[in-house]
Amino acid sequence: MGLTDPAVIEEAYAAYVAAAARLAALDYSGLPIKTLLALQSRRETLKCAAEAVDHQILAAAQTQATAKEIGAKNWPEVLHIRLRISREEARRRVRD
């Protein structure tokens, strides 16, 4: 099983979804400010890492098909429709 094995990827994403749900359910209100700021820093690092994965996924998709082949006029439109994000945000993601 390699890193591109669909079963391995699905398993990793299931664990990721479960971890995100657990983090969202936590009560942060009793934590000291030092801990809260440290957590914010960690989350920012994770956000940047997630964006890097998003870039990898988009790049892989773009090697497999054109936007027209999947029914859109361009890749920003694909992202706008599929991810339900603004056209501006979709253009930024493709540009980045």
Phi and psi restraints in degrees (range 20) as a CNS / XPLOR table:
assign (resid 1 and name C) (resid 2 and name N)
       (resid 2 and name CA) (resid 2 and name C) 1.0 -92.2 20.0 2
assign (resid 2 and name N) (resid 2 and name CA)
       (resid 2 and name C) (resid 3 and name N) 1.0 -179.7 20.0 2
assign (resid 2 and name C) (resid 3 and name N)
       (resid 3 and name CA) (resid 3 and name C) 1.0 -68.6 20.0 2
assign (resid 3 and name N) (resid 3 and name CA)
       (resid 3 and name C) (resid 4 and name N) 1.0 -16.9 20.0 2
assign (resid 3 and name C) (resid 4 and name N)
       (resid 4 and name CA) (resid 4 and name C) 1.0 -99.2 20.0 2
assign (resid 4 and name N) (resid 4 and name CA)
       (resid 4 and name C) (resid 5 and name N) 1.0 7.6 20.0 2
assign (resid 4 and name C) (resid 5 and name N)
       (resid 5 and name CA) (resid 5 and name C) 1.0 -66.2 20.0 2
assign (resid 5 and name N) (resid 5 and name CA)
       (resid 5 and name C) (resid 6 and name N) 1.0 120.0 20.0 2
assign (resid 5 and name C) (resid 6 and name N)
       (resid 6 and name CA) (resid 6 and name C) 1.0 -54.6 20.0 2
assign (resid 6 and name N) (resid 6 and name CA)
       (resid 6 and name C) (resid 7 and name N) 1.0 -35.9 20.0 2
assign (resid 6 and name C) (resid 7 and name N)
       (resid 7 and name CA) (resid 7 and name C) 1.0 -66.2 20.0 2
assign (resid 7 and name N) (resid 7 and name CA)
       (resid 7 and name C) (resid 8 and name N) 1.0 -39.9 20.0 2
assign (resid 7 and name C) (resid 8 and name N)
       (resid 8 and name CA) (resid 8 and name C) 1.0 -65.9 20.0 2
assign (resid 8 and name N) (resid 8 and name CA)
       (resid 8 and name C) (resid 9 and name N) 1.0 -41.8 20.0 2
assign (resid 8 and name C) (resid 9 and name N)
       (resid 9 and name CA) (resid 9 and name C) 1.0 -65.9 20.0 2
assign (resid 9 and name N) (resid 9 and name CA)
       (resid 9 and name C) (resid 10 and name N) 1.0 -44.7 20.0 2
assign (resid 9 and name C) (resid 10 and name N)
       (resid 10 and name CA) (resid 10 and name C) 1.0 -61.3 20.0 2
assign (resid 10 and name N) (resid 10 and name CA)
       (resid 10 and name C) (resid 11 and name N) 1.0 -41.8 20.0 2
assign (resid 10 and name C) (resid 11 and name N)
       (resid 11 and name CA) (resid 11 and name C) 1.0 -62.5 20.0 2
assign (resid 11 and name N) (resid 11 and name CA)
       (resid 11 and name C) (resid 12 and name N) 1.0 -43.4 20.0 2
assign (resid 11 and name C) (resid 12 and name N)
       (resid 12 and name CA) (resid 12 and name C) 1.0 -63.8 20.0 2
assign (resid 12 and name N) (resid 12 and name CA)
       (resid 12 and name C) (resid 13 and name N) 1.0 -41.1 20.0 2
assign (resid 12 and name C) (resid 13 and name N)
       (resid 13 and name CA) (resid 13 and name C) 1.0 -70.5 20.0 2
assign (resid 13 and name N) (resid 13 and name CA)
       (resid 13 and name C) (resid 14 and name N) 1.0 -32.9 20.0 2
assign (resid 13 and name C) (resid 14 and name N)
       (resid 14 and name CA) (resid 14 and name C) 1.0 -64.1 20.0 2
assign (resid 14 and name N) (resid 14 and name CA)
       (resid 14 and name C) (resid 15 and name N) 1.0 -42.0 20.0 2
assign (resid 14 and name C) (resid 15 and name N)
       (resid 15 and name CA) (resid 15 and name C) 1.0 -65.7 20.0 2
assign (resid 15 and name N) (resid 15 and name CA)
       (resid 15 and name C) (resid 16 and name N) 1.0 -38.7 20.0 2
assign (resid 15 and name C) (resid 16 and name N)
       (resid 16 and name CA) (resid 16 and name C) 1.0 -63.6 20.0 2
assign (resid 16 and name N) (resid 16 and name CA)
       (resid 16 and name C) (resid 17 and name N) 1.0 -44.9 20.0 2
assign (resid 16 and name C) (resid 17 and name N)
       (resid 17 and name CA) (resid 17 and name C) 1.0 -62.8 20.0 2
assign (resid 17 and name N) (resid 17 and name CA)
       (resid 17 and name C) (resid 18 and name N) 1.0 -42.9 20.0 2
assign (resid 17 and name C) (resid 18 and name N)
       (resid 18 and name CA) (resid 18 and name C) 1.0 -63.8 20.0 2
assign (resid 18 and name N) (resid 18 and name CA)
       (resid 18 and name C) (resid 19 and name N) 1.0 -42.4 20.0 2
assign (resid 18 and name C) (resid 19 and name N)
       (resid 19 and name CA) (resid 19 and name C) 1.0 -65.5 20.0 2
assign (resid 19 and name N) (resid 19 and name CA)
       (resid 19 and name C) (resid 20 and name N) 1.0 -41.4 20.0 2
assign (resid 19 and name C) (resid 20 and name N)
       (resid 20 and name CA) (resid 20 and name C) 1.0 -62.8 20.0 2
assign (resid 20 and name N) (resid 20 and name CA)
       (resid 20 and name C) (resid 21 and name N) 1.0 -40.0 20.0 2
assign (resid 20 and name C) (resid 21 and name N)
       (resid 21 and name CA) (resid 21 and name C) 1.0 -65.1 20.0 2
assign (resid 21 and name N) (resid 21 and name CA)
       (resid 21 and name C) (resid 22 and name N) 1.0 -40.6 20.0 2
assign (resid 21 and name C) (resid 22 and name N)
       (resid 22 and name CA) (resid 22 and name C) 1.0 -64.2 20.0 2
assign (resid 22 and name N) (resid 22 and name CA)
       (resid 22 and name C) (resid 23 and name N) 1.0 -43.9 20.0 2
assign (resid 22 and name C) (resid 23 and name N)
       (resid 23 and name CA) (resid 23 and name C) 1.0 -62.2 20.0 2
assign (resid 23 and name N) (resid 23 and name CA)
       (resid 23 and name C) (resid 24 and name N) 1.0 -39.9 20.0 2
assign (resid 23 and name C) (resid 24 and name N)
       (resid 24 and name CA) (resid 24 and name C) 1.0 -67.7 20.0 2
assign (resid 24 and name N) (resid 24 and name CA)
       (resid 24 and name C) (resid 25 and name N) 1.0 -27.1 20.0 2
assign (resid 24 and name C) (resid 25 and name N)
       (resid 25 and name CA) (resid 25 and name C) 1.0 -84.9 20.0 2
assign (resid 25 and name N) (resid 25 and name CA)
       (resid 25 and name C) (resid 26 and name N) 1.0 -9.3 20.0 2
assign (resid 25 and name C) (resid 26 and name N)
       (resid 26 and name CA) (resid 26 and name C) 1.0 -72.9 20.0 2
assign (resid 26 and name N) (resid 26 and name CA)
       (resid 26 and name C) (resid 27 and name N) 1.0 151.6 20.0 2
assign (resid 26 and name C) (resid 27 and name N)
       (resid 27 and name CA) (resid 27 and name C) 1.0 -100.6 20.0 2
assign (resid 27 and name N) (resid 27 and name CA)
       (resid 27 and name C) (resid 28 and name N) 1.0 111.6 20.0 2
assign (resid 27 and name C) (resid 28 and name N)
       (resid 28 and name CA) (resid 28 and name C) 1.0 -92.6 20.0 2
assign (resid 28 and name N) (resid 28 and name CA)
       (resid 28 and name C) (resid 29 and name N) 1.0 -5.0 20.0 2
assign (resid 28 and name C) (resid 29 and name N)
       (resid 29 and name CA) (resid 29 and name C) 1.0 -64.6 20.0 2
assign (resid 29 and name N) (resid 29 and name CA)
       (resid 29 and name C) (resid 30 and name N) 1.0 -24.7 20.0 2
assign (resid 29 and name C) (resid 30 and name N)
       (resid 30 and name CA) (resid 30 and name C) 1.0 -92.7 20.0 2
assign (resid 30 and name N) (resid 30 and name CA)
       (resid 30 and name C) (resid 31 and name N) 1.0 2.4 20.0 2
assign (resid 30 and name C) (resid 31 and name N)
       (resid 31 and name CA) (resid 31 and name C) 1.0 -83.6 20.0 2
assign (resid 31 and name N) (resid 31 and name CA)
       (resid 31 and name C) (resid 32 and name N) 1.0 147.6 20.0 2
assign (resid 31 and name C) (resid 32 and name N)
       (resid 32 and name CA) (resid 32 and name C) 1.0 -70.7 20.0 2
assign (resid 32 and name N) (resid 32 and name CA)
       (resid 32 and name C) (resid 33 and name N) 1.0 156.2 20.0 2
assign (resid 32 and name C) (resid 33 and name N)
       (resid 33 and name CA) (resid 33 and name C) 1.0 -56.4 20.0 2
assign (resid 33 and name N) (resid 33 and name CA)
       (resid 33 and name C) (resid 34 and name N) 1.0 -38.8 20.0 2
assign (resid 33 and name C) (resid 34 and name N)
       (resid 34 and name CA) (resid 34 and name C) 1.0 -59.3 20.0 2
assign (resid 34 and name N) (resid 34 and name CA)
       (resid 34 and name C) (resid 35 and name N) 1.0 -43.1 20.0 2
assign (resid 34 and name C) (resid 35 and name N)
       (resid 35 and name CA) (resid 35 and name C) 1.0 -68.5 20.0 2
assign (resid 35 and name N) (resid 35 and name CA)
       (resid 35 and name C) (resid 36 and name N) 1.0 -42.4 20.0 2
assign (resid 35 and name C) (resid 36 and name N)
       (resid 36 and name CA) (resid 36 and name C) 1.0 -60.4 20.0 2
assign (resid 36 and name N) (resid 36 and name CA)
       (resid 36 and name C) (resid 37 and name N) 1.0 -43.9 20.0 2
assign (resid 36 and name C) (resid 37 and name N)
       (resid 37 and name CA) (resid 37 and name C) 1.0 -67.4 20.0 2
assign (resid 37 and name N) (resid 37 and name CA)
       (resid 37 and name C) (resid 38 and name N) 1.0 -36.3 20.0 2
assign (resid 37 and name C) (resid 38 and name N)
       (resid 38 and name CA) (resid 38 and name C) 1.0 -64.7 20.0 2
assign (resid 38 and name N) (resid 38 and name CA)
       (resid 38 and name C) (resid 39 and name N) 1.0 -39.9 20.0 2
assign (resid 38 and name C) (resid 39 and name N)
       (resid 39 and name CA) (resid 39 and name C) 1.0 -65.2 20.0 2
assign (resid 39 and name N) (resid 39 and name CA)
       (resid 39 and name C) (resid 40 and name N) 1.0 -40.8 20.0 2
assign (resid 39 and name C) (resid 40 and name N)
       (resid 40 and name CA) (resid 40 and name C) 1.0 -59.4 20.0 2
assign (resid 40 and name N) (resid 40 and name CA)
       (resid 40 and name C) (resid 41 and name N) 1.0 -41.2 20.0 2
assign (resid 40 and name C) (resid 41 and name N)
       (resid 41 and name CA) (resid 41 and name C) 1.0 -63.5 20.0 2
assign (resid 41 and name N) (resid 41 and name CA)
       (resid 41 and name C) (resid 42 and name N) 1.0 -43.2 20.0 2
assign (resid 41 and name C) (resid 42 and name N)
       (resid 42 and name CA) (resid 42 and name C) 1.0 -63.2 20.0 2
assign (resid 42 and name N) (resid 42 and name CA)
       (resid 42 and name C) (resid 43 and name N) 1.0 -41.2 20.0 2
assign (resid 42 and name C) (resid 43 and name N)
       (resid 43 and name CA) (resid 43 and name C) 1.0 -64.9 20.0 2
assign (resid 43 and name N) (resid 43 and name CA)
       (resid 43 and name C) (resid 44 and name N) 1.0 -37.5 20.0 2
assign (resid 43 and name C) (resid 44 and name N)
       (resid 44 and name CA) (resid 44 and name C) 1.0 -63.8 20.0 2
assign (resid 44 and name N) (resid 44 and name CA)
       (resid 44 and name C) (resid 45 and name N) 1.0 -41.2 20.0 2
assign (resid 44 and name C) (resid 45 and name N)
       (resid 45 and name CA) (resid 45 and name C) 1.0 -61.4 20.0 2
assign (resid 45 and name N) (resid 45 and name CA)
       (resid 45 and name C) (resid 46 and name N) 1.0 -43.4 20.0 2
assign (resid 45 and name C) (resid 46 and name N)
       (resid 46 and name CA) (resid 46 and name C) 1.0 -66.0 20.0 2
assign (resid 46 and name N) (resid 46 and name CA)
       (resid 46 and name C) (resid 47 and name N) 1.0 -36.5 20.0 2
assign (resid 46 and name C) (resid 47 and name N)
       (resid 47 and name CA) (resid 47 and name C) 1.0 -61.9 20.0 2
assign (resid 47 and name N) (resid 47 and name CA)
       (resid 47 and name C) (resid 48 and name N) 1.0 -43.8 20.0 2
assign (resid 47 and name C) (resid 48 and name N)
       (resid 48 and name CA) (resid 48 and name C) 1.0 -64.2 20.0 2
assign (resid 48 and name N) (resid 48 and name CA)
       (resid 48 and name C) (resid 49 and name N) 1.0 -39.4 20.0 2
assign (resid 48 and name C) (resid 49 and name N)
       (resid 49 and name CA) (resid 49 and name C) 1.0 -64.4 20.0 2
assign (resid 49 and name N) (resid 49 and name CA)
       (resid 49 and name C) (resid 50 and name N) 1.0 -39.4 20.0 2
assign (resid 49 and name C) (resid 50 and name N)
       (resid 50 and name CA) (resid 50 and name C) 1.0 -64.6 20.0 2
assign (resid 50 and name N) (resid 50 and name CA)
       (resid 50 and name C) (resid 51 and name N) 1.0 -40.2 20.0 2
assign (resid 50 and name C) (resid 51 and name N)
       (resid 51 and name CA) (resid 51 and name C) 1.0 -64.0 20.0 2
assign (resid 51 and name N) (resid 51 and name CA)
       (resid 51 and name C) (resid 52 and name N) 1.0 -35.7 20.0 2
assign (resid 51 and name C) (resid 52 and name N)
       (resid 52 and name CA) (resid 52 and name C) 1.0 -63.8 20.0 2
assign (resid 52 and name N) (resid 52 and name CA)
       (resid 52 and name C) (resid 53 and name N) 1.0 -39.5 20.0 2
assign (resid 52 and name C) (resid 53 and name N)
       (resid 53 and name CA) (resid 53 and name C) 1.0 -65.5 20.0 2
assign (resid 53 and name N) (resid 53 and name CA)
       (resid 53 and name C) (resid 54 and name N) 1.0 -40.9 20.0 2
assign (resid 53 and name C) (resid 54 and name N)
       (resid 54 and name CA) (resid 54 and name C) 1.0 -57.3 20.0 2
assign (resid 54 and name N) (resid 54 and name CA)
       (resid 54 and name C) (resid 55 and name N) 1.0 -41.3 20.0 2
assign (resid 54 and name C) (resid 55 and name N)
       (resid 55 and name CA) (resid 55 and name C) 1.0 -63.3 20.0 2
assign (resid 55 and name N) (resid 55 and name CA)
       (resid 55 and name C) (resid 56 and name N) 1.0 -40.7 20.0 2
assign (resid 55 and name C) (resid 56 and name N)
       (resid 56 and name CA) (resid 56 and name C) 1.0 -64.0 20.0 2
assign (resid 56 and name N) (resid 56 and name CA)
       (resid 56 and name C) (resid 57 and name N) 1.0 -42.0 20.0 2
assign (resid 56 and name C) (resid 57 and name N)
       (resid 57 and name CA) (resid 57 and name C) 1.0 -65.2 20.0 2
assign (resid 57 and name N) (resid 57 and name CA)
       (resid 57 and name C) (resid 58 and name N) 1.0 -45.3 20.0 2
assign (resid 57 and name C) (resid 58 and name N)
       (resid 58 and name CA) (resid 58 and name C) 1.0 -63.0 20.0 2
assign (resid 58 and name N) (resid 58 and name CA)
       (resid 58 and name C) (resid 59 and name N) 1.0 -44.0 20.0 2
assign (resid 58 and name C) (resid 59 and name N)
       (resid 59 and name CA) (resid 59 and name C) 1.0 -61.2 20.0 2
assign (resid 59 and name N) (resid 59 and name CA)
       (resid 59 and name C) (resid 60 and name N) 1.0 -41.1 20.0 2
assign (resid 59 and name C) (resid 60 and name N)
       (resid 60 and name CA) (resid 60 and name C) 1.0 -65.0 20.0 2
assign (resid 60 and name N) (resid 60 and name CA)
       (resid 60 and name C) (resid 61 and name N) 1.0 -41.5 20.0 2
assign (resid 60 and name C) (resid 61 and name N)
       (resid 61 and name CA) (resid 61 and name C) 1.0 -62.6 20.0 2
assign (resid 61 and name N) (resid 61 and name CA)
       (resid 61 and name C) (resid 62 and name N) 1.0 -41.4 20.0 2
assign (resid 61 and name C) (resid 62 and name N)
       (resid 62 and name CA) (resid 62 and name C) 1.0 -67.7 20.0 2
assign (resid 62 and name N) (resid 62 and name CA)
       (resid 62 and name C) (resid 63 and name N) 1.0 -21.5 20.0 2
assign (resid 62 and name C) (resid 63 and name N)
       (resid 63 and name CA) (resid 63 and name C) 1.0 -81.3 20.0 2
assign (resid 63 and name N) (resid 63 and name CA)
       (resid 63 and name C) (resid 64 and name N) 1.0 -17.6 20.0 2
assign (resid 63 and name C) (resid 64 and name N)
       (resid 64 and name CA) (resid 64 and name C) 1.0 -96.7 20.0 2
assign (resid 64 and name N) (resid 64 and name CA)
       (resid 64 and name C) (resid 65 and name N) 1.0 -23.9 20.0 2
assign (resid 64 and name C) (resid 65 and name N)
       (resid 65 and name CA) (resid 65 and name C) 1.0 -159.2 20.0 2
assign (resid 65 and name N) (resid 65 and name CA)
       (resid 65 and name C) (resid 66 and name N) 1.0 157.3 20.0 2
assign (resid 65 and name C) (resid 66 and name N)
       (resid 66 and name CA) (resid 66 and name C) 1.0 -90.4 20.0 2
assign (resid 66 and name N) (resid 66 and name CA)
       (resid 66 and name C) (resid 67 and name N) 1.0 161.7 20.0 2
assign (resid 66 and name C) (resid 67 and name N)
       (resid 67 and name CA) (resid 67 and name C) 1.0 -59.1 20.0 2
assign (resid 67 and name N) (resid 67 and name CA)
       (resid 67 and name C) (resid 68 and name N) 1.0 -39.5 20.0 2
assign (resid 67 and name C) (resid 68 and name N)
       (resid 68 and name CA) (resid 68 and name C) 1.0 -63.1 20.0 2
assign (resid 68 and name N) (resid 68 and name CA)
       (resid 68 and name C) (resid 69 and name N) 1.0 -37.2 20.0 2
assign (resid 68 and name C) (resid 69 and name N)
       (resid 69 and name CA) (resid 69 and name C) 1.0 -64.4 20.0 2
assign (resid 69 and name N) (resid 69 and name CA)
       (resid 69 and name C) (resid 70 and name N) 1.0 -23.9 20.0 2
assign (resid 69 and name C) (resid 70 and name N)
       (resid 70 and name CA) (resid 70 and name C) 1.0 -107.6 20.0 2
assign (resid 70 and name N) (resid 70 and name CA)
       (resid 70 and name C) (resid 71 and name N) 1.0 13.9 20.0 2
assign (resid 70 and name C) (resid 71 and name N)
       (resid 71 and name CA) (resid 71 and name C) 1.0 94.9 20.0 2
assign (resid 71 and name N) (resid 71 and name CA)
       (resid 71 and name C) (resid 72 and name N) 1.0 17.2 20.0 2
assign (resid 71 and name C) (resid 72 and name N)
       (resid 72 and name CA) (resid 72 and name C) 1.0 -124.4 20.0 2
assign (resid 72 and name N) (resid 72 and name CA)
       (resid 72 and name C) (resid 73 and name N) 1.0 163.5 20.0 2
assign (resid 72 and name C) (resid 73 and name N)
       (resid 73 and name CA) (resid 73 and name C) 1.0 -82.2 20.0 2
assign (resid 73 and name N) (resid 73 and name CA)
       (resid 73 and name C) (resid 74 and name N) 1.0 -25.1 20.0 2
assign (resid 73 and name C) (resid 74 and name N)
       (resid 74 and name CA) (resid 74 and name C) 1.0 -160.9 20.0 2
assign (resid 74 and name N) (resid 74 and name CA)
       (resid 74 and name C) (resid 75 and name N) 1.0 172.6 20.0 2
assign (resid 74 and name C) (resid 75 and name N)
       (resid 75 and name CA) (resid 75 and name C) 1.0 -67.6 20.0 2
assign (resid 75 and name N) (resid 75 and name CA)
       (resid 75 and name C) (resid 76 and name N) 1.0 -37.4 20.0 2
assign (resid 75 and name C) (resid 76 and name N)
       (resid 76 and name CA) (resid 76 and name C) 1.0 -57.8 20.0 2
assign (resid 76 and name N) (resid 76 and name CA)
       (resid 76 and name C) (resid 77 and name N) 1.0 -37.0 20.0 2
assign (resid 76 and name C) (resid 77 and name N)
       (resid 77 and name CA) (resid 77 and name C) 1.0 -66.1 20.0 2
assign (resid 77 and name N) (resid 77 and name CA)
       (resid 77 and name C) (resid 78 and name N) 1.0 -39.3 20.0 2
assign (resid 77 and name C) (resid 78 and name N)
       (resid 78 and name CA) (resid 78 and name C) 1.0 -56.9 20.0 2
assign (resid 78 and name N) (resid 78 and name CA)
       (resid 78 and name C) (resid 79 and name N) 1.0 -49.3 20.0 2
assign (resid 78 and name C) (resid 79 and name N)
       (resid 79 and name CA) (resid 79 and name C) 1.0 -67.2 20.0 2
assign (resid 79 and name N) (resid 79 and name CA)
       (resid 79 and name C) (resid 80 and name N) 1.0 -40.5 20.0 2
assign (resid 79 and name C) (resid 80 and name N)
       (resid 80 and name CA) (resid 80 and name C) 1.0 -57.4 20.0 2
assign (resid 80 and name N) (resid 80 and name CA)
       (resid 80 and name C) (resid 81 and name N) 1.0 -46.6 20.0 2
assign (resid 80 and name C) (resid 81 and name N)
       (resid 81 and name CA) (resid 81 and name C) 1.0 -75.0 20.0 2
assign (resid 81 and name N) (resid 81 and name CA)
       (resid 81 and name C) (resid 82 and name N) 1.0 -49.9 20.0 2
assign (resid 81 and name C) (resid 82 and name N)
       (resid 82 and name CA) (resid 82 and name C) 1.0 -68.9 20.0 2
assign (resid 82 and name N) (resid 82 and name CA)
       (resid 82 and name C) (resid 83 and name N) 1.0 -40.7 20.0 2
assign (resid 82 and name C) (resid 83 and name N)
       (resid 83 and name CA) (resid 83 and name C) 1.0 -96.0 20.0 2
assign (resid 83 and name N) (resid 83 and name CA)
       (resid 83 and name C) (resid 84 and name N) 1.0 -6.2 20.0 2
assign (resid 83 and name C) (resid 84 and name N)
       (resid 84 and name CA) (resid 84 and name C) 1.0 56.6 20.0 2
assign (resid 84 and name N) (resid 84 and name CA)
       (resid 84 and name C) (resid 85 and name N) 1.0 45.8 20.0 2
assign (resid 84 and name C) (resid 85 and name N)
       (resid 85 and name CA) (resid 85 and name C) 1.0 -112.1 20.0 2
assign (resid 85 and name N) (resid 85 and name CA)
       (resid 85 and name C) (resid 86 and name N) 1.0 166.1 20.0 2
assign (resid 85 and name C) (resid 86 and name N)
       (resid 86 and name CA) (resid 86 and name C) 1.0 -66.0 20.0 2
assign (resid 86 and name N) (resid 86 and name CA)
       (resid 86 and name C) (resid 87 and name N) 1.0 158.0 20.0 2
assign (resid 86 and name C) (resid 87 and name N)
       (resid 87 and name CA) (resid 87 and name C) 1.0 -62.5 20.0 2
assign (resid 87 and name N) (resid 87 and name CA)
       (resid 87 and name C) (resid 88 and name N) 1.0 -38.7 20.0 2
assign (resid 87 and name C) (resid 88 and name N)
       (resid 88 and name CA) (resid 88 and name C) 1.0 -61.7 20.0 2
assign (resid 88 and name N) (resid 88 and name CA)
       (resid 88 and name C) (resid 89 and name N) 1.0 -45.9 20.0 2
assign (resid 88 and name C) (resid 89 and name N)
       (resid 89 and name CA) (resid 89 and name C) 1.0 -64.2 20.0 2
assign (resid 89 and name N) (resid 89 and name CA)
       (resid 89 and name C) (resid 90 and name N) 1.0 -39.7 20.0 2
assign (resid 89 and name C) (resid 90 and name N)
       (resid 90 and name CA) (resid 90 and name C) 1.0 -62.6 20.0 2
assign (resid 90 and name N) (resid 90 and name CA)
       (resid 90 and name C) (resid 91 and name N) 1.0 -44.2 20.0 2
assign (resid 90 and name C) (resid 91 and name N)
       (resid 91 and name CA) (resid 91 and name C) 1.0 -61.7 20.0 2
assign (resid 91 and name N) (resid 91 and name CA)
       (resid 91 and name C) (resid 92 and name N) 1.0 -41.2 20.0 2
assign (resid 91 and name C) (resid 92 and name N)
       (resid 92 and name CA) (resid 92 and name C) 1.0 -62.5 20.0 2
assign (resid 92 and name N) (resid 92 and name CA)
       (resid 92 and name C) (resid 93 and name N) 1.0 -42.7 20.0 2
assign (resid 92 and name C) (resid 93 and name N)
       (resid 93 and name CA) (resid 93 and name C) 1.0 -64.7 20.0 2
assign (resid 93 and name N) (resid 93 and name CA)
       (resid 93 and name C) (resid 94 and name N) 1.0 -40.6 20.0 2
assign (resid 93 and name C) (resid 94 and name N)
       (resid 94 and name CA) (resid 94 and name C) 1.0 -68.1 20.0 2
assign (resid 94 and name N) (resid 94 and name CA)
       (resid 94 and name C) (resid 95 and name N) 1.0 -42.2 20.0 2
assign (resid 94 and name C) (resid 95 and name N)
       (resid 95 and name CA) (resid 95 and name C) 1.0 -62.3 20.0 2
assign (resid 95 and name N) (resid 95 and name CA)
       (resid 95 and name C) (resid 96 and name N) 1.0 -42.7 20.0 2
